[in-house]
Amino acid sequence: MTDLASLVGSIDIYLFDQLLRGRIPPGTAVFDAGCGHGRNLVFFLRAGYDVQGVDPEPGAIRAVHALAKALAPRLPASNFRAEPVETNSFPDAAADFVISSAVLHFARNEAHFRAMLGGSWRLVRPGGVLFCRLASTIGMEGRFTPLGNGRFRLPDGSDRFLVDERTLMTLTGELGGELMDPLKTTVVQDRRCMTTWVVRRER
């Protein structure tokens, strides 16, 4: 019997929740915008999903190529590209379910944040979903040191681009999307807040 970790890898628990709730059924085209070394892709590769992804780090894409070769050798190498999310070369409406997990809070400023968000959103097909996990101020308001341009120093010493509830609700409307779930935020004691933002692209 295959153990769970071998089956799903180190998938983000909130992404796993979407899977368990039937929101990413077999046959879904999945795109990881900022895939890193592929921690969120193990299950999808193993289960035969149509998987694509980008990451700006060539070393990360080499790791994903090796992972895909082992778990889904039918997929072409061109499905995974070393490119910035904001200027990726994949066509519009490339996937039904686009993942942006712990990516957007690395934006250098608001313009970069919007460029990365736009580069992810344009990949979502009509009726498809953008799943985001990103750092926010929700639940720890006033606990972060402003650095300017939307960036803050967190109590754990890291610097991140942070959003708040109003920003995410405004962006949902600007994108022409609708929330699939209420915003859900995990507060990591005295360190940071991570918000799950799941948006369906209206047809």
N, C-alpha and C positions, 0 to 999 in steps of 0.2 A: 504494500500500500504506500502510495506517495504521500509524504508528509506535507502539511499545508504550506510551510515555508518554501519547499521546493516547487510547489505548484504556483504560488502567487508572488514569490520573491519578497522584496521589501516594499511592497505597494503601500502608498499613503492610505491610512485607515479610512479616511473620508472618501477617497476614490473607491476603495473596496466597498464602502457602503452603497455607492451608486450602482456598483456591479450587483450586489446582493439584492437590491431593490428592482432589478430588471431593467435598468435604464441604459444598459450597454449590451443588448442581446447579441447572440452570434450573428455574424454577417455585418455588424457595424464596422464602418471604416473609422479607425482611431488614429488621431494625430497627437503627438506629444510635442508641444511647442516649448522647448527648453528641456530636452529629455535627459540631459546629464548622461550617466552611464547606463540608463535604462531601467532603473529600479521599479518604475511603474509599468513597465512593458512586459515583464516576464509572463504573466498569465495570458495576455492578449497574443503574444507570439506563440506560446505553447498551445493555445486553443484555436489557432488558425484564423485569427482576425486579420483584416487588411490593416497593417500598421505602418505608419510613417512618422518621421520626427526630424527635428532640427536642434542643434545646439551650437553655440559659437566656438566651443572648444574642440579642436580636431581630435585630441586624445579621447574625449568623451564619445565622439562618433566612432572612433576605432573600436572602442569597447562595445558599443551598440551593434556595430557590424559583426563582431565576434559572437555576441549574444544571439543575434538574429540567425547567423549561420548555423549555430548549434540547435536552436529551437524552431526556426522557420526558414529552412534553406531555400524554399520556393520564392521568398521575397527578394526582389532585385536590390542590389546595393544602393541604387539611386534613391531608394525610399528613405534613406537616412543621410542627411547632409550637414556639413560643418558650416553653418550660416547663422548670422544673427536672426533672432525671431522677427525683428521689425522689418528686415529686408529679405526674408526668405524667398526662394525662387519657386515655391510650389504654387500651383494655380489656385485661384479663388474657389471656394466651395469644395475643398479637397477631402473633407471628412464629415462624418455625422457627429462625432464626439471629439472635441478638442480639449486636451489637458494642458493646463498652465499651473503647474504645482511648484510653489516656492520659487517663482521666477520674477514676477512683476515688481516685487519689492527691492530688486537690485537696480531699478531704474536710477539713472544719474540725476534726473530732474523731471518735472511734469511733462515736458515735451517728449522725453525719452520714454516715460511711462505710457503716454498715449500712443506713441509709435509702436511699442511692443504690444500693447493691447490691440491696436488696429491690425498689426501683422498676424495676430492670433485670431481675431474675430473674422477677418475676411476668409479664413479657411473653413469656417462653419457653414455647412449647407443649410438652406431654408428648412426649418423644422428641426435642425440639429442643436447641439448643446455645447456651450463653453463651460468647462469646469475649472474654477480657479481656487487656489489656496494662496493667500498672500497676507503679509503682515499688515496690521491695522492699529489704530488707537482705541478700538472699541473695547470697553471694559477696563482700560487703564488710562483714561483721558487725564491729561495733565502730568503724566509720569515720564514724559519723553522730552529730551532737550532739542529744540528746533535748531537745525543747521542751515536752513534756507532751501529754496527750490523743492519743497515737499519732503526733504530728507530730515531724519531725526536720529539722535543718538539714543539707543535703548539702554535700559538699566543693566543689560548683560554686556555692555560696552561696544556692541556692534552698531553700525550705521545702516539705516534702511529708509527707503521711500515708503511712507505710510499713508494709508487712506482712512477715511472715517465712513460711518454709515451713510451720511448725506451724500458723500461723493459716489459711493457705490450705487445708491438708488438713482442719482442723477445720471450716471453712466449707463445704467440699465435702460433708461428711457432714451438717452441719446443714441444708443446702439440699435434701438428698435427691437429690444428683447423683452422677455418677461422672466421674472424669477420663478424657478422651479421649486425652490425651497426658501423659507425665510433665511436671512443671513444668520450664519451660525459661527460663533467665535469661541475659540479655546484660549483661555488666559493661562499662560505658563507663569506661575508665581514669581513675581518680582523680576521677570525677564522680558516677556513679549506677549503679543496677542496675535493669533493666527485665525483669519476669517475664511470661511468657505462661501464662495459666491458662485452659484450655478444658474446660468442664464440660457434660456431657449431662444433661438433665432426664429422669429415669427416668419411664417411663409409669405 
